[in-house]
C-alpha cells in the first residue's frame, strides 16, 4: 500500500468534507458580535477594534473581490470555511505524521496504514464537528485564519523535528518564524504556540529529562518575551520615543520616528546578517534571519497605520507610533491593567500615606499644531493601593461592581477583616483570603469556563444559553445520568421545553474518553511527543486562562469558548491517536486489515458521525438572517438624516455593515455611546461619512484628547431644584474652572439636573407634528441624570445634543441595557426599535407618561413576515436572538398594546397581545420577562381566560425551575440560591397582584408559592 499517496488522498477527503459541511451550514448574511465589523473593515480595508486583525482584513478583502456586493457577507463566511478546511487538513497530516513515528517502522503493513489513515480521518472530522470550531468556521471571524496559521506552525515544527538534514531543517524554522509574525496580524493569542515549539526544539537537543524539559520550558518563556515584549512592544516603544523627539524637536512630519525606527531595525538586521556571515557564525546568522522574517510577518500592522483615517467609518486609532502601541496593547479595553503575578484585590483601598503616584507623561498628536502636545503630565495619575491588600497571583482583582459581586458569588468570599484609615475615616474591609482567591480561580476560571467549554465540545451540552452558574443553562451534559447529576440534578424534573432543545447534544463522553485514551497511548509510546502535545493543550487552555485573567463580566456578556480553539485542535489530535491506540490494544484477530477497518468504523460512528448528526440542527446557520433584519429595523426606525445613539456590538456592528457594504441608510449617523471616550472616534464624528453629514460639536480637542482625565466627578454647584442648560454645562466642564481632586486639578460636572431649550418652529419645519401623537410641544426639556462620576462620553453626548439644537432627529436604539439614554426616556417618542428624542409631552391626559408612534410600531410588529418571528418551532433560535426577543421585542408589543389602551381601542389591544403570543410562543421564547405585564393588559380589556393562560404558563415556568433547583445540591449553591430567590420574588409579586385582579387564580398560585417557600427554607438550612 502506497501510504504517502493514500495519506494525501485521505487528507484532501477531510478537507472536502470540512468544506462541504461548513459551506452548507455557513451564515449567508451577518451574524452576532464582531462578524459584521470584520466584514465591513475587510470590504473597505478599514481598521477593526483593537488589538486588530489587519492580515485578516487584507486576505478577506481579496476573497471578497470576486463576489458581488450582495454576497460580501457570505464571502466573509466562505473565507472562514476555506481556512477551517485547511486547518483540518493540517490536523490530519499532523496525526498521521505522529502515527508513523509511534509505530516506529519505515515500512508499514496495510493494516497499520489503514489504522493511521483512520486516525487522521477521525481526528480531523472530530474537529469539524466540535461545537466551538463549527461555530467559528461558519461566520466571518478571525479564528479559523488564526487556527490555520497555528496548525501550520505546529505541523512545520513536527516536520523539522524529524528532519535530519540541517539545511532543510532550518528552512522549516524560518517558515515558522514568518508564520508567527503573520499570526500577530490575526490574533495576539497565537503567541502561545511558541511554548510547544520551544518544547519540540529543546527536547530534541537535550533529550527527555528534567534538564531538557526545564530548558525547553524556560526557552519558551524567553521566546515569548522576545517576540511580544521586545520585537513587538519594544519596537513600538522605541518608535514612540524617536517620534516625539523628531517631530517636536526637529520639526519633522508625523511618523518620522516610526520610519527612522524601521530604518534602524533594517540596518541592524542587515549588519547582523553581514557580520555573522563573514565570521561564519551560523547559529547567530540564522537567529537574526528568523527575527527578520518575524518582523516582516507582523508588518501587516502597517495597514492599520495607513488606514487609520478620520474619514473612514471604521478606523480605530492606530495612525502614529503612540496610537499603534496602544492599539496593539488593547488600551481601549484597559487590557494592559489586568493583574497577573502580584497586585491588588477588587476591594483594595488607597494607601493612607501616599494614595497617588506619578505616572508617565501622555502625548497626543495635534494636526493643527503639527506636533505632539502633552495632554497629561502624569502627576498623581496612578492609584497607589494599600500594600496590605496586595496578593500573589491575584484572580479577584477588578473593582467594577459587577465583577465584585461575581467574585463574591463564585469565590464564596467572606474575607479577612482589616482596619483601614484614610483622611481620618476608619473602616473595616474584608480582604479576600488567598484560599478564596484560588477557589475562584479553580471554580470559575478553570472549571466553569475552561473545563466546561472543553466538555461542551467532547462530552455534550445541556444547551448553549448564557450560563451564570445555575443548573439549567449552559452546563456540559453527557447524557449519562449519574455523571451529570452533580451539575444538573434529576433531568426528569426539568421542564420539557428546557430538555427538548436543539442545542442539547449528548455524546455520552465518547469523544472525551477517546481523546484521553489517545493522550495516554501517546505518552506510553513517546513521552517526548506526549509532553509536547500536553504543553500545546495547556498553553492554549490553562495558560491563556491565567494570562487573560477572566472576570465575571466576561461571561455576563457572552460565552468565550472561541479563545480555546487551539486546545480543541490538540484534543482532536489525541482523539485521532486514540483510534491508533485502539488498533494496537485490541488483540490480533484473523485478519488485521479487518481489525483496522472495524476500529475505524466504530470510531467514526461513535465520535465524528455522532457529533455531526446531533449538532447539525443547531449549527446550521444558512437561513439565519435575524441580526441582519434587526439592523435594518434600527435604521428604518430613524427619520432621514438622524443621529442614532447605540451601545454594544449587536446594536452597532450590523448597522455599520449595512451602511458600509450595502450602502443602506447611509444618511443616518450611527454614534456608539461606548466609543465616545475615544478622541479618534470623536474626531471622526466631525467629518462626513458616506451620505451622513458631520456631527456638530463645540468641545475643543484638548477636552477629550488622549491622556486627559476620562472621568469627571460631580460637584453640585447649582441651586437645588434648578435645571442648568446643557450648553452652559458643556462650556463649564471644558473650561479652566477646575477642582482639586486627588492632588490634581481636573474638570467636573456642576449639577445632576439638565435642561435644553426647544425651537418648536424648527421642529415644525422638520415636519414634527405633536398632535399626530396626541402630544404637545414643551418650551424646554428638563431631566435628571445623577452619577458620582460622568465620563467624557457623557459630556460629548451632551455637547452633541446642544450643538445640534433639534436640527437633526436624535434617536436612541432600543436595547436591553439603556445606559446610553442618559435619563432622557420621558421625552422619547417610541417608534419600535428606536426612540426619538423630542421636546413633547402627552396632551391633556394626566394618566399618560409615555409617547408612542402607533403607526410606526404597528407596521413593525403586526405583520407575520416581521423579522421578530419565532413561531416556527422546528427552527433553532440561538440565545442571542431569544434574548432580544424576550427583553426587547416583547416589550415593544407591550408598549404598543399600552398605546392602544390609552386611546381606548380594546380590539387593537387584543390583536397586539394575540400577535405577540403567536410570534413568540413559550415553546421558542420562554415566558418570563414582561409576561405578567402582558397578562395584566389582558385583564384590562376583560380577556380573563387569555390572561390566565399567560400567567399560568409563567407560573409553571417559575415553579418547575425553582422546584428543580431545590431538589438537590447543585455545584454552585450560592449562585443557585440567588436564582431561587429571584424566582421567588417574582412569584411573591404575582401572588400579591393576583389577589386584587383574579382572586380565583391567586389561590393555586399562592399554594405553589407557599410550597416552594417551605422547600426553600429547608434547602437553605441544609446548605447555609
N, C-alpha and C positions, 0 to 999 in steps of 0.2 A: 504494500500500500504506500503510495507516494504521499507521505504525511504533509510535506510543505504545500503541495498542491491542494490537498483537501483542507488544510488549515486556512489557506486563503479563501477557498470556496465557502467554508463554514463561517468564517469571519464576515464575509460580504453577505451571507444569508442573514446573519444577525443584524447587519447594517440595514438590509432591505426590510426585514420585519420591523425594526425600530422605526424606520422612515415611514412605512405604511401605517403602522398603528398610530403614530403621532400625527401623521398627515390627516387621518380620518377623524381624530379627536381634537385637533388643534382649534384654537379660538379663531373665528373668522373676522371678528371685529376686535375692539379693545377689551381689556379685562380690568379688574380692580387693581388698585395700588399703583406701582411705578410704571407699569407697562405703557400706558398712554403717553407718559412723559418721555420714555425712551424712544418710542416710535416717532414722536414729534421732534425730539432732539436729533435723531438719526436722519429724518427726512430732510431737514434743512441744515444739517451739520451744526446743531446748537449744543449748548453745554448743559448737561443734566445736573441734578443735585449732587453735592459732594458726598464721597470723595471722587465721584465721577467715573465715567467709563468711555473715554474718548476713542479707544480702539474699537469697542463695540459699536459706537456711533458710526465710525468710518466704514467698517465692514458691513454693517447692516444697511447703510446708505447705498453701497454698491449693489447689495442684494435687491433693494427696493427699486433701483433704477430700471429694472426690466419689467416692472409691473405698473399698470395704470394706477392713477391716484386712488380710485375706488377700492383697490386691493392692497394698499400700502400696509394697513394693519395686519392683513393676512400674510403679507410678505415678511413682516416682522416675526410673526409666529413661525413661518416656514424657515426663517434663518435659524431660529432656536431648534427646530426639528432636525435640520441638517447637522448642526453642531452636536445634538444629542446622539444622532445616529453614528457619527464618527467617534463619540465617546464610548459607546457600547462596542464598536469595532475594536478600539484600542483595549478595552477591558477584555474582550475575547482573546486578543493576541497576548495580553499580559498573563492571562490564566494559562493558556497553552504553553507559553514560554516557561512559566514556573512549573507546570505539569511535566514537561520534558525533563527539567532539571531534577525534579523529585524522583522520577523513575531511574535517573542516572544511567541511561542507556544511549548509545549512539544509534543503534538500530532498534526501532520499536516494532513489536508484533502488531498484527492487525487489531487484536482486541485492545491492546494498550492505546493504539492510535484512536480507536473509536471512543475509549474512555476519556482520553484527553480532549478530543474534539467535543464530546458531550459536555465535559466540564466547562469549556469555553462557551458553549451554546446556552447551557442552563444559567451560568453566571451572568452572561450578557443579557439574556432575556429577563432575569430577575431584576436587574437594574431598570430595564424598560418598564416593568410593571410596578416598581416600588413607588408608592404614592408621591413622595416628595419630588422625585425626579420626573415622574409623569406630569405632575402639576407644573413644574418649572419649564418643561420642554414643550408645552403646548401653548405658550404665550410669549409675547415679545419681552424677554428678560435677559439679563446678563449671565445667568447661572449656567446655562449649557455651554456657552462660549468659554466661561471660566472653567467648567469641568473638562472640556476637551483639551485645553491648554495644560491643566493639571494632569490629566491622563497621559498626555503626550510626554510631559516631563518624567513621569514615573516609568512609562514604557521605555523611554530612552535610557533612563538610569539602569533598568534591567538589561538592556542591550549592552550598555557599557560594562556592566558587571561581568558578563560572560565573554566579553571581547578580550582576546589575548594580545592582539597587536596594538602597541601603544599609540601609533599614529591614528589608527581607526578609532581607538577608544577615546582619544582626546577630542576628536571631532564630535562625538556624541555629547561630551561635556560642553563644548562650545554651543551646540544647538540647545542644550538645556539652559545655559545662561541666557541665551537670546529669548527663549520661551518664558523664562522667569521675568525678564524685562517686559515682554508683551503682556504678561499677566497683570502687572501693576496697572496697566491701562484698561483692565476689565473689572477686576475685583481685588481689593487690597488683601483679602484673606488668603489668597493663593500663596502668599509668602510662606505659609505653614508647610508647604511641600518641601522646603529646604531641610526639614528635620529628617524625614525618611531618606532623602537623597544623601544627606550627610551620613546617615547610618549605613547606607549601602557602601559609600566610599570608605568610611572609617573601618567597617568590619572587614572589607576586602583587604585593606592594608595591614590591619593589626590583628585580625582574627577574632573569633567569637570567644571573648573572655572579658573579665571585668575591666581590664585596661582598654580593650578595644571598644567596649560599649561606652565606657566613660569618655574616652577621647572622641568617639563619634557624636555623643550627645553634646559635649562641650563645643565641638566643631559646628554642630547645628545652631547652637545659640550664637556663636561667633559669626556664622554666616548670616543668620537672621539680623543681627545687629549691624553687620557690614552693609547689607542690602538696604534695610529700611532706614536705619538711623544715620548712616554715613552717605551712601550713594544717592539716596532719595532726599531725606530730610536735611542732611548735612549739606548737600549741594545747594538746595534752595536757601538754606540759612546763609551760606556764603554769598549766593547771588543777591540776597536781600541787603547784606551789608555793603557790597560793592555798588548796588543800585543806589542806595542812599547817598553814598559818597560821590558817585559820578554824576548823579542828577542834581543834587543840591549844592555840591562844592564846585563842580566843573561846568555846570550848566548844560550837560548833555541831555539828549532826549530820553524819555521813559524807556525802560528795558535795556538801556545801555549796560547796566550792571549784569543783567542776565546774559547778554551777548558776550560780555567780557568773561564771565564765568565759563561759558561754553568754550570760548577760545582757549582759556587757561586749561580747562579739562582736556580738550583735544590735544593741546600742546604737551601736557604732562603724559597723556597716554601714548602719544606718538614718540616722545622722547624715551619713555619707558620701554616701548617695544623695540626701538632702535638700539638702546643701550643693552638690553638683555639679549638681543640677537647678536650684537657684536661681541659680548662677553660670554656667549653660549650658555646663558643661564636659562635653561629650557623651562624649568618649572615656573620661574618668575615671569618669563615671557608669556606662557600660557595663561597664567593668572590674570595678567594685565589685559590680554586679549579677551578673556572671558568677561572681565569688567567692562571693557569697551562694548562688547556685544550686548551686555545687560543694559548699559546706558542707551544704546541705540534702540533697544526694545521699549524702554519706558519713555522714550522721547515722543511717544504718541500724545503725551500731555501738551505738546506744542499746539495741537489742535485746540485744546481748551484755552490756551493762552491767546491764540489768534482770533478765536470765535467768541471771546467774551466781549461782545459789543452791546452797548446800551440800546441799540435799535432792533435787537433781536428779542423775541418774546421770552425765550428760554435761554438764558446765558448767565449761569451762576458766576459769581465774581472770581475770575482767575486771570485777569488781564495784566498783572505785573508780578514780580517775584514774591512780594509780600502777600498778595491775594492768592497766588498759586500755592504758596506754602500753607496758608490757612485752609485752602480748598482741599488739598491732599490730607490735611490733618482733620478734616470734617469739623472745623471750628463752629460752623453753623449749628451743629447738634451738640456742641460742648463735649465732643467725644474725647478730647485730649485730657479732660479734667477728671476722668474716672480714676478711682483708687485701685492699685493692684497689689503691691507688696506691703506697703505700710501707709497708713493715713487715718483720716477721721472716720467716725461713725456718723450715722444720719442725724443724731441729736447733739453733736459736739458743739459746745458753746465757744464764744470768743475767749482768747487769753485775757485774763483780767489786767495784766501788766502792760501788754503790747498787743491790742486787739487787731491792729492792721499793720502790714508790712509794705514796703515799696515793691513795685513790680517793674516790668520792662516798659520803656517808653513805646508809644504806639504812633506809627506814621501812616498817613493815608495820602494817596495821590490826589493832587488838586490840579485838574487840567486847565483851570482858569489861570493859575499862577505858574504852571509849568514846572512844578516841583512837588516834593513830598512835604506836607505840613504835619507838625506834631499835634496830634489830637488828644493825647493824654501823656502827662509827664510821669505817670506810673506811681505818683506819691499815694501811699496808703491804699493801694489798689487790691492788695492780696489779703484776704481774711486770714488772720492767724489764730488757729483754733487752740484751745487749751490742750496741751500735750498729754494731760492725764486721760483724755478721751481718745487718744490715738490707739490704733490696734494693728497688730501684724496681720497681713492677709485680709484686709477689710472687705467683706462682702456686703455689709449693710451700711452703705456709705452716703447715699444720695438723700438730701434733706427735703425733697419735694413731698408734700403731704400724701399724695397717692402712693409714693414709694414707702414713706414711713409707716403708713397703715399696712401696706403689704408686707414689709419686713416683720411687723409685729405678728401678723397672722401666720405667715409661712415659717418664721423662725420661732414662734411661740415665745416671743421676747417679753420677759418681765424685768430684766436688767438688774444692775447692782447700783444702789443709791450712792451718789457723790454730791457733796455740797459745793456749790459754785457761787462766787460773789463777783458781780460786775457793776461798777458805778454805784456801789453801796447797796445794791439789791442782791439778796441771797435767796437761792432756790435750790431745791433738791432735784437732780437729774438722774434718771435711771439709765446708766450706760449699759448697752448690751454686753453680755459676757462673751468671752471668746468661744465658749461652747455653743451659745445661741447663734453666734455668727457662723460657726461651722455647720450647725444644724440647718440654718437657712441655705448655706451653700450646697449641702447634700440634698436637702428636701426639695428645694425649688430649682436651683441651677442644674444640678446633676440628674436628679431623679425625674422631677416634673417636666423639665424641658429636654435635656439631652437624652436621657434613657427613654422617656415616654415617646419622643419622636422616633427613636430607633425602633421601638416596639410597634408603633403605628405602622411602620413600613414592613416589618418582618414577622410580627405576631398577629396583628389585626387591630382594627379600630372600632370603638363603640360608635362614634360619629366624629365629625371634624368641626363641631361647634367650638367656639372660644371656650377654653377650659380654665375656669378660675378656681378649680380645685374641688368642685362638687362631684358627686357620684354619677351624674347622668350626662355630662358634657365633656366630650373630647378626650376621654380616657382611652388607653390602649385596652383591647379586649380580644382575647384569643378565641373565645367560643368554648373554652373548657371551664366548666362551672367553678370548680374548686380553685383554679388558678386565678380567675377573675374576681372571685367573691370579695377579697380584701379591698378592692377598689370600687366595685360597682354593686356589691351586695347580691341579693337574690333577684335575678333578672325577671323572674315571674311577676315581681311586684312593680316593675317598670311599665308604664302605660304602653299600649301597642303603638301609639303614634311616635313614641321615642325609640321603640325597639325595631319597628319595621321601616327603617330609613335606608336610603340607598347607599349612604356612606358608612353603613355598618358592614365592615368587611372582616370576617373572622377567618384566620388562616391556620388555626389550631397549632400554632407555634412551629409549624413545619419549616418555613424558610429560616426562622431564627435558629432552630436546633441544627439544621443542616449547615448554617454558617458557622456556628460554634464548633461543630464537628470538623468542618474544614480547617478552622484555625488550629485545633488540637492536632489534626493529621499533619498539617504543615509544620508545626513545632516538633512533632516526633521525627519527621523526615529531614527537616532542615531548620535548626534552631536559629540560624543567622537570618534566613529569609522570614521566619516567623516573627523575629524581633523587628525586622524592617517593616513588615506589614502592620504589626501591632502599633509601632511608632506612628505610622501613617494614620491609622484609625484614631489613635489618641490625639494626635496633633490637630486633626480636623474635627475632633469632638470635644474632649475634655479641655485641651489646651485653648481652643477657641472660646469655650465657655468661660475659662478663667480670664482670658485676655479681654473679652467684651464685658465681663462682669455684669451680667444681665440683671436688670431691675424689674420689679413687679409691673411697672408701666409698660415694659416691652410686651408682656402678654396681654395687657388690658387693651392694646391697640389691635394686634393680630398675632397669629402664631408665627414662629420664626424657624421652622424646621429647615427652610431652604439654606440656612447658613452651614448645615452639616452635610450637604450633598456629597462632598468628597469622602466623608466617613462611610456613607452608604455605598459609594463606589467600591471601597475596600471590603465592606461586608459582603457585597455581591461577589467579589473575587474569592472570598472564603467559601461562599455558597458553591461556587463552581468547583473549587478544590475539594469540597465535601463530596461531590459526585465521584471524583477520582478516589477519595478515601474509601467510599462505599465499595467501589470496584475492587480495591485491594483488600478490604476487610472481609467481604463475602467469600466463603470457601470456594475453591475451584469446582466448577461444575463441568459436565461432559464437554461442553463447547464454550470456551472463554469468550468467543465472539457473541454468543447468545447472552452470556452474563453481562457483557458491556452494554448490549442493546437493551436488556431488561432493566439494568440500573439506570441507564439514560432515560428510558421511557417513564419509569416510575418517578424519577427526579423531575422530569419535565412536567408531568401531570400534577405532582404534589406541590411544586413551587411556582414556576412562572405561569403555567396554564391556570392554576387555581387563582393566583394573584390577578391575572389579566381578566379572567371570567368574572370575578367578583368586583373588580374595580372599574370595569368598563362604564357602567351606567352613571357613576358619579365622577368620572374623569372625562366624559365626552362633552367637550365644550363647543362642538361645532354649530349648535343652534342657540348659544347663549349670547344674546345681544342686550341684556338688561342695562348694563352700565353705559353702553353706547346711547340707548334711548333715554336713559336718565340724564345724561349730559345734555342731550338736545332739549329735554324738558326744562332744565335750568336756563338754558339760553332762550328758549321760546317764551319763557315767562317774563322776560325782560322787555320793556319798551325799547324803541330804537335809540341807539347811541347811549345806552345806560352804563352806569358803573355797577358792577356786580361784585359784592364783597363775599368772599368764600373763606372756608377754612378747611384744612385737611386735604389729604391726597385725593380721596374719591369724589370730592366736590370741586376739585381744581384740575387735575390732570386730564380727565376726559374732555373738559371744555377746551383745554389747550390743544388737544388732538383735533377736535372738531374745527377749531379756528385755524390752526397751523397747517394741517394736512388737507382737510376737506374744504377749507375756506368758508365755513358755516358761521354765520352771525359774527363776522369779524368787527362789526360796529360796536359790539359790547366789549368793554374793558373789564377783564376778569382781574380782580385785586385780591390776592391771598393775604388774609389778615396776619397769618403767622410769619410771612416774609417781610412785613413792614418794619421789622427791626434791622433789615439789611440795607446798607447805604446803596449798594449796587442796584437792588430791586427798586428802591425809591427813585433813583435816577432814571431807571427805565420807565417808570410811570410818567415822567415828564416829557417823554418822546412819543411820537406817533408810532403805533404798531399796527401794521396792516391798515384796515379802514378805521381803526379806533383812534380818535383824536387824543392829543396829550391831556393828561390829567392836571388841572390847575392846582398849584401848591404855592405856599408863601414861605415855608420854612427854609432858612438858609442851610447850605450844605453842611456847615460846621455843627449844626444842631443834631445831625444824625450820622455824621461820618464815622467810619470805623474807629473804635477806640474811645468814643465818648460814652458816658455812663448810659447804659441801656434801661436803667430803672430810675424813675423819678418819684421820690417819696411824696406823700400827701401831707401838706402843712396848711390846714384850713385857715385862710385869712379873710374870707368873705363872710359878711354878716349872716347870721342864722336866718334861713328862710329865703334868702336872695339867690336867684339863679344868675350866674355870670355868663355873659356872651362868649361863645367858644372862640371867636376871633380874638377877643382880649386875652383869653386863657392861653391860646397858642402863642400870641405875642409875648405874654408874660413868661411862659415856660421856656421860651427860646431866647430871652433877653439876658442881660448881665445881672439880673436880680437872682441871687443865689443864696443858698443856706449852707451853713457848716454841717456836714454830715459825715461822721466817722473820720474827721480830720481833713475832709475835702470840701471845697466849695462846689456845690452842684445845683443844677436847676431843680425845680419842684413844681408840683401841681397845687394851686392855691385853693381848690374847692372840689366838692363832690357833686355840686348842683350846677347843671349846664343849661344854656338856652341858645336858641338860634332863631333869628327873625325870618319871617316868611314873606316873600314877594308874590302875593296872590295874582297880580296882573301877569307876571312872568309865567306863573303856573297855568293860568287860563290860556295864555298864548301858546303854551305847550300842549294844550288840549286836555288838561286835567279838569274834570267837572265833578266836584264832590257830590253834587245832587244825584248823580248816577248811582252812587253807593249809599245813598241815604245819609250823607255826612255833610259837614260844613267846614270851611276853612277856619283856621285859628291864626291870629296875628304872629304868634311865635310858638315854637315847641319848647317845652321845659321838661327836663328829666334829671334823674339822679343816677349816678354811676360811681359807687363807692368802692375804693380799693386802698389798701395800705401803700402799695407801690403801683404806679402806672408805667407801662412800657413805652418805649419810643414809638412802637406801633400804634398805641392808643393816641399819642399826640399827633402822629402823622394822619391817622384817620379823622381826627377832629379837624385837622388842617384841610384835608380834602373836602369834608362837608362844608366848612366855612368858605373855602376858596371857590367851590363850585356854586354855592348860593342858589341851588334849585335849577341851575341852567340845564343840567343833565339829570335824567332819572337816576336815583340811587336805590339799588336793590340789595337785599341780603339773602344769601342762599339759605333755604330751609334745611338745616341738618340737625342731627341729634344733639350735638354739642354746640351751644349758641353763644359762646363767649365773644364771638366776633360781632355780636349785635349791640354791645356797649349800653345795654339798658334802654334801648330805643323802642322796644316792642309795642308800646302803647300808641305809637304813631305809624304802625305798619298797616298797609293795605295788603291783606293776604290774597295772594294770587296763585296759590298752589305750591309749587316748588320754590318760589321766591316770594319775598315780602318787600313791597315798595315803600320807601320812607316818604311820607307826605305830611304836610302841616294841616292835618284834618282831625276831626273828632266826630264821633257819632252824633246824629242830629238831636232832636228833642227827646228821643227815647232814653230815659235815665237808666234803663236796665242794661243797655248795651255798653260794652267796654272795648270790643274789637271791631275791626272794619274788614269787609270782605268784598272781593271782586267775584261775585257769584258766577257770572257768565264764564269768566276765565277758568275758575276752579271746576265748574261743571264740565266744560269742554275737556279738561284734563283727565278726569276720573270716571266719568259716566259712560264712556264707550267700552264695549267688550274688547276692543283692539288696543286699549291703552297699554303702555309698557308695564304698568302695575298689575299684570295679570298673573296670578298664581293659582289659577283654578284647575290646571291640568295636573292631576295627582300622579300621572305617570312620569312626569319630568323631575329632574333633580334641580333643586334650587340651593345654591351654596349659602353658607351662613351670612356672607356679606349682603346678599340680595334679601334674605329673610329679615335681617336686622333692619335694613332700610324700610322694608315693608311694614315691619312691626312698629318701628319707632317714628317713622315719618309719614309714610303713605296712609296708614290707618288714621293717623292724626288728621291728615287732610280731609278724609271722609267725615270724620267727626266735626271738624271745623265747618265743612260745607253744610252738614246737617244742622249744625248750630245756627248757621247763617239763615237757612230756610226757616228754622224755628223762630228766629227773630222777626221775620216778615210774615209769620203765622201761616206758612204753607205746609201743613201737616203731610199732605200727599207726597210732596217733594222730599220731605224729611225721610219718610218711609222708604222711598225709592233709593235715596242715597245710602241709607243703612243697609238695605237689602243688597244693593250692588257691592257694598264693602264686604259683606259676608260671602257673596258669590265669588268675588275676585280674590279674596284672601281667606279661604276656609281654614279651620283649625287643623285640618289634616296636613296642610303645607306651611302655614304660618300660625304658630301656636297662639291660642287665645291667652293673652297676658296683658301687656301694656295697653291702655286706653279702652279695653273691652268693657270694663264696668261703666265707663263714660258712655259708651255706645248703648249698653243695656239701659242706663238711666234715661237716655234720649228716647228709646223705645217706650219707656213708661210715660214720658211726657206727651207722646202722641197716642196714648192708650193702646199700644200694641203689647199687651201684657205677656202673651204667650211667647212672642219673639224675644222679649226682654228676658223671660225666664230661661229660654233656650240658651241664650248667650251667657247668662250668669251661671247657669248650671254647668255649662262646659268649662267656664273659667274656674269655678269652684272645684270641679273634678280634677282639672289640671293641677291646681294647687294642692288639693288633698292627696292625690295619688303620689305626687312628687315628695311631699313632706312626710307622708306615711312611710314611703320607701326609705327616706333618709334616716328616719327614727328606728328602722328595723334592724340596724346592725351598727358596728363600729367602723366607720369609714376611715380611710387612710389619713385624711386631713380633717380632724374633728373640729378644730377651731373655725376653719373656713366653712365647713358644713353647718356648724351652728349659726354662723352669720346668715347663710342662705335660709335655714329653717326659720330664724327669727324674722327675716324679711318676708317670707311667705305668710307667717302667722300674723304679721302686722297688716298685710293686705286682707286676710280673712277677717280680722277683727273689724276693719273698716267696713267690709262687706256686710257683716252681721249688723253693725250699728246702723248703716244706711238702709238695709232691707227692713229693719223694724219699723221704719217710718214710711217706706214705699210699698212693701209687699210683705205684710205680716205672715201670711201663709208660707211663703218661700223662706222666710227668715228662720222658721223652726228647724227644718232639716239642716240648713246651713250652720246654724248655731250649734246643733248637735254634733256635726262633724268637727267644728272648730273646738268645742269642749273636749271631744275625744282626743284630738291632736294635742291640745294643751296638756292633758294628763300624760300622754305619751312623751311629750317634750320635757316635762318636769322630771319624769323618771329617767329619761335619757341623759339629761343634764346632770342629775345627781349621780349617775353611773360614771360619767366621763369627766366631770369637773369637780 
